[in-house]
Amino acid sequence: MPSSAMTTRERFQAVMNFQPFDRLPLVEWAGWWTATIDRWVNEGLPAHLRDDGSAIRRWWGLDIYYQDWIRAKGPDCPKPTHHGAGLIADETDYERIKPHLFPWPCVNRPMWQAWAEEQKRGDVVLWFTLEGFFWYARTLLGIEPHLYAFYDQPALMHRINQDLTDWSIRVVDEIFSICVPDFMTFAEDMSYNNGPMLSEGLFDEFMLPYYHKLLPRIHERGTISIIDSDGDISVPAYWFERAGLQGILPLERQAGVDIARLRRDHPRMRFIGHYDKMVMNKGEAAIRGEFERLLPTARQGGFLISCDHQTPPGVSLKDYEIYVRLFREYAVRAAE
């Protein structure tokens, strides 16, 4: 353990680079469902904090991590008619909608410049999110047509991902002209409870080449790259690591993910999340038991304990107070 307390940024960097740390970061990476916040306001959370995630984190005494999700659709892009529906069916549609895609400028420079000053002081950790090479095509084509498109429209799939790569490189270069974020995530969500929704062969053909083009631009400055995919990522974790990705979140426990196994199979990957949100309203013994399960892996470094997705509305203000209190205890114990 270091002899003096670390800043928020120093602590993140130490843990994620497998170096000694003073305690684990107290991280709530995903925030809370709106219904959860509504409940907490009724139970004592100050109402003026309702719409300010950073202010809520400060109220709980959590570490501050600023995220900017850079959307690859402009604000004037048409919206799907319902969840899972697409915006395009073929290349003609893609041409029609493309003026609404890949907006520029899209990086809020004044916001990032202000964040960069806080980062220099060590007060915050900065991260950004890009839309990944499975996720983005799905948002354009719709859930079911997207899966057929790997076979029926390969040229369109490659075109979308090449355009996304070119735009993402511009985004990365723009952000790096301001500061160097501590990590970034790719929104992918290509796994659910029964594993990945595509084969390794399709991953290699339609996703791997674009990660290989983009990741060097991210890694050359020292920013850590992390895949954000729900569900059971145990199998595609190997594919992501081979592609050069350096970590995975949120490691959903209800999908059967096992952090001890992941650490054994991927000793240098970084992980965020994995605290089973379904125990958070079951009392102090259950909350403590989940921290006990995670503690041995956390002590090895490279793993930030956090809720394995947004805290659900079944968790009361009192439940979360217990969770934060025990989180503080185990954050210190992990460094011992």
Secondary structure, DSSP 8 states (H G I E B T S, - for coil): --SS---HHHHHHHHHTT---SS-----SS-B-HHHHHHHHHHT--GGGTT-HHHHHHHHT---EEEEE--SB-TTS---SSTT--S-SSHHHHHHHGGGBS-SS-S-HHHHHHHHHHHHTTS-EEEEEEE-TTHHHHHHH-HHHHHHHHHH-HHHHHHHHHHHHHHHHHHHHHHHTT---SEEEEE---EETTEESS-HHHHHHHTHHHHHHHHHHHHTTT-EEEEEE-S--TTHHHHHHHHT--EEEE--GGGT--HHHHHHH-TT-EEEEEE-GGGTTS-HHHHHHHHHHHHHHHTTSSEEEEESSSB-TTS-HHHHHHHHHHHHHHHHHTT-
